[in-house]
Amino acid sequence: MRKSKWLAVAIAASLGISTAQADTGSRGKMYITPFAGYNHLRIDSGRVFDEPETIRFDSLQWGATVGYKAPFGLVIEVGRSDALHADLFDEHGDYQLTQTFGALGWQVDFADGWHVTPRVGRGRWNLQSDHRVLLDDAGARHSEIDGWDNFWEVGLMRQLNETMSLGVNFKDVDQEFGHSRTGEFTVRFQF
């Protein structure tokens, strides 16, 4: 019963996509979006060896996404980001968070060239530390830990011309080790 419902939804979505493309007479667009910004990380207590407190720190984040925007608004993306916290005084040590992710969203156009795009997705993350020992769920010691988590994000962009847009993006992830929140400046190149 459950599979037949999803099959019906997939068929209806395919018909809707075909109808929307036929109505608009346009094709979707591929794009590449490099980004850079600020990342706030929280590592919960019990995740770093010999550290009884929750650790909070800021880091520099950069990365890129590659995506497809259908003519009716559906957005499909894959991407990778790296966040680096280098502590010169070794208060918390150096940490690096790498995320590889996929997301689905819907671009809503409004005003003159402005659009907002809410997205949901799933990503694989890897947290590393050069000077600290990280602990997994079982309490085993590692120099790096990894896992999978869901996320949500929302972006606001202004299209400057046919091929380029500028914007900001906010992403929030409740991760296995704690929490990650990101604010980014983005540049989208469409083709």
C-alpha positions as CSV (number, residue, x, y, z in Angstrom):
1,M,0.0,0.0,0.0
2,R,2.7,2.4,0.9
3,K,4.8,1.8,-2.2
4,S,1.7,2.4,-4.4
5,K,1.1,5.8,-2.8
6,W,4.7,6.9,-3.5
7,L,4.4,5.5,-7.0
8,A,1.2,7.6,-7.6
9,V,2.9,10.7,-6.2
10,A,6.0,10.1,-8.5
11,I,3.7,9.7,-11.5
12,A,1.7,12.8,-10.6
13,A,4.9,14.8,-10.1
14,S,6.3,13.6,-13.5
15,L,3.1,14.6,-15.2
16,G,3.1,18.0,-13.5
17,I,6.7,18.6,-14.5
18,S,5.9,17.7,-18.1
19,T,2.9,20.0,-18.1
20,A,4.8,22.9,-16.5
21,Q,7.6,22.6,-19.1
22,A,5.1,22.4,-21.9
23,D,3.3,25.5,-20.6
24,T,6.3,27.7,-20.1
25,G,8.1,26.5,-23.2
26,S,11.4,27.0,-21.3
27,R,14.1,24.7,-20.1
28,G,15.6,24.4,-16.7
29,K,19.0,25.9,-15.9
30,M,22.2,24.4,-14.4
31,Y,24.2,26.5,-12.0
32,I,27.4,26.6,-9.9
33,T,27.3,28.5,-6.7
34,P,30.6,29.2,-4.8
35,F,30.1,30.5,-1.3
36,A,32.1,31.7,1.8
37,G,30.9,32.7,5.2
38,Y,30.8,32.2,8.9
39,N,30.1,28.9,10.8
40,H,29.3,28.6,14.4
41,L,30.0,25.1,15.8
42,R,28.9,23.6,19.1
43,I,30.6,20.3,20.3
44,D,28.6,18.8,23.1
45,S,30.2,17.8,26.4
46,G,31.4,14.2,26.3
47,R,32.5,14.5,22.6
48,V,36.1,15.7,23.3
49,F,38.4,13.7,25.5
50,D,39.3,15.4,28.8
51,E,36.9,18.3,28.1
52,P,34.0,18.4,30.5
53,E,32.3,21.5,29.1
54,T,30.4,22.1,25.8
55,I,32.7,23.8,23.3
56,R,31.5,26.7,21.1
57,F,33.5,28.4,18.5
58,D,33.4,30.2,15.2
59,S,35.0,29.2,12.0
60,L,35.5,30.3,8.4
61,Q,33.5,28.3,5.9
62,W,33.8,28.0,2.1
63,G,32.5,25.6,-0.6
64,A,30.4,25.3,-3.7
65,T,27.2,23.7,-4.9
66,V,26.2,22.5,-8.4
67,G,22.5,22.4,-9.1
68,Y,19.6,22.3,-11.4
69,K,16.6,24.7,-11.3
70,A,13.5,23.4,-13.2
71,P,11.4,26.1,-15.0
72,F,8.6,25.7,-12.4
73,G,10.8,26.3,-9.4
74,L,12.1,22.9,-8.2
75,V,15.8,23.1,-7.1
76,I,18.1,20.1,-6.9
77,E,21.6,20.6,-5.5
78,V,24.8,18.7,-4.5
79,G,27.7,20.4,-2.8
80,R,30.7,20.4,-0.5
81,S,31.8,22.8,2.2
82,D,34.8,23.1,4.6
83,A,34.8,25.0,7.9
84,L,38.1,25.7,9.6
85,H,38.8,26.9,13.1
86,A,42.4,27.6,13.8
87,D,43.1,28.7,17.4
88,L,46.5,30.3,17.7
89,F,46.4,30.2,21.5
90,D,45.2,26.5,21.5
91,E,42.2,27.2,23.8
92,H,40.1,24.6,22.0
93,G,42.6,23.4,19.4
94,D,42.1,23.4,15.6
95,Y,39.0,21.9,14.2
96,Q,37.9,21.2,10.6
97,L,34.3,20.3,9.6
98,T,33.8,18.9,6.1
99,Q,30.3,18.4,4.7
100,T,29.2,16.8,1.5
101,F,25.4,17.1,0.9
102,G,22.4,16.9,-1.4
103,A,19.3,19.1,-1.1
104,L,15.9,19.7,-2.6
105,G,14.1,23.0,-2.6
106,W,11.7,25.4,-4.2
107,Q,12.7,28.8,-5.7
108,V,10.0,31.4,-5.2
109,D,10.5,34.5,-7.4
110,F,9.2,37.8,-6.1
111,A,9.8,41.5,-6.8
112,D,12.2,42.5,-9.5
113,G,14.8,39.7,-9.8
114,W,14.7,38.6,-6.2
115,H,14.0,35.1,-5.1
116,V,13.9,33.0,-1.9
117,T,14.8,29.3,-1.9
118,P,14.0,27.1,1.1
119,R,15.7,23.7,1.0
120,V,15.9,20.5,3.0
121,G,18.7,17.9,2.6
122,R,20.9,15.3,3.9
123,G,24.7,15.4,4.3
124,R,27.7,13.4,5.3
125,W,30.0,15.2,7.7
126,N,33.5,14.7,9.0
127,L,34.9,16.5,12.1
128,Q,38.6,16.5,12.6
129,S,41.0,17.9,15.3
130,D,44.7,18.3,15.1
131,H,45.3,18.7,18.9
132,R,42.2,17.2,20.5
133,V,40.9,13.6,20.8
134,L,37.3,13.3,19.7
135,L,34.9,10.7,21.1
136,D,32.2,8.8,19.1
137,D,28.9,7.6,20.5
138,A,30.5,4.6,22.2
139,G,33.2,6.7,23.8
140,A,36.0,5.4,21.6
141,R,38.8,7.9,20.9
142,H,39.5,9.2,17.4
143,S,41.3,12.1,15.6
144,E,38.2,12.4,13.4
145,I,34.5,11.3,13.6
146,D,31.9,11.3,10.9
147,G,28.2,10.6,10.3
148,W,25.0,11.6,8.4
149,D,22.5,14.3,9.4
150,N,19.5,16.1,7.9
151,F,19.5,19.9,7.5
152,W,17.4,22.8,6.4
153,E,18.5,26.1,4.8
154,V,17.1,29.1,3.2
155,G,18.7,31.5,0.6
156,L,17.8,35.0,-0.6
157,M,19.3,36.0,-4.0
158,R,19.1,38.9,-6.4
159,Q,19.6,38.2,-10.1
160,L,21.9,40.7,-11.6
161,N,21.8,39.5,-15.2
162,E,20.9,36.4,-17.2
163,T,23.9,34.4,-15.9
164,M,24.8,35.8,-12.4
165,S,23.1,36.3,-9.0
166,L,24.3,37.4,-5.6
167,G,22.8,36.4,-2.3
168,V,23.0,35.2,1.2
169,N,22.3,31.7,2.7
170,F,21.5,30.5,6.2
171,K,21.9,26.8,7.1
172,D,21.1,24.9,10.3
173,V,22.2,21.4,11.2
174,D,21.6,19.4,14.4
175,Q,24.6,17.1,14.2
176,E,25.4,14.0,16.0
177,F,28.3,15.8,17.8
178,G,26.4,19.0,18.5
179,H,25.2,21.7,16.2
180,S,26.3,23.7,13.2
181,R,24.9,27.1,12.0
182,T,26.1,28.8,8.9
183,G,25.7,32.2,7.3
184,E,27.2,32.5,3.8
185,F,27.6,35.0,0.9
186,T,26.9,33.3,-2.4
187,V,27.5,34.0,-6.1
188,R,25.5,31.9,-8.6
189,F,26.6,31.4,-12.2
190,Q,23.8,30.0,-14.4
191,F,24.2,28.4,-17.8
